């Protein structure tokens, strides 16, 4: 006797509903990716006249588009092609003096009758935007900025100082003669000042003995990367 098989009822196929994303999950999905560091850097580069810091700064900014140059104030007249707020902040002498008296500058100096200065607000605003900031200053300016940093935890946490210098005064003299912009008397004067400036290297976090531009840049980039990996700056791993 044969048994008739009952036809199996086809169950309606349904596509399982995807669980709605929680607000918390959605928030995580849309949240910006964390930056590599909790606090950006304030990289200060100093060198004696003719030491090559301007060239190294230019190369460093080209290599790291995320790094911003601190725009300084000056009382000199704009040169052809220079733009307000891009090359400098151009101030008259009275406005500059008013800012000096108010304590607005991290450092300032008068060079050949014109005043130059770095505003504290200029540096802090860029740091608070999460950008690394580059300062190109002489040793006197560096000393002033270090003193301000000792009184300001935000600056102190960000500050990294580097002193760039040729391996000897003889090499520096050769560089000054090669660029051909100074008289022999002016070169002697610059070398006398440089001798005093170079003795200040111990006050900096790093001493970079200048070589070829490419090598100077490589080592500056290494300093920046190493400083970003310091435990007090790095974003801790998620557990």
Secondary structure, 3 states (H helix, E strand, C coil): CCCCCCCCCCCCCCCCCCCCCCHHHHHHHHCCCCCCECCCCEEEEEECCCCCHHHHHHHHHHHCCCEEECCCEECCCCCCCCCECCCEEECCHHHHHHHHHCCCEEEEEEECCEEEEEEHHHHHHHHHCCCEEEEECCHHHHHHHHHHHHHCHHHHHHEEEEEEECCCHHHHHHHHHHHCCCCHHHHHHHHHHHHHHHHHHHHCCEEEECCCHHHHHHHHHHHHHHHHCCCCCECCCCC
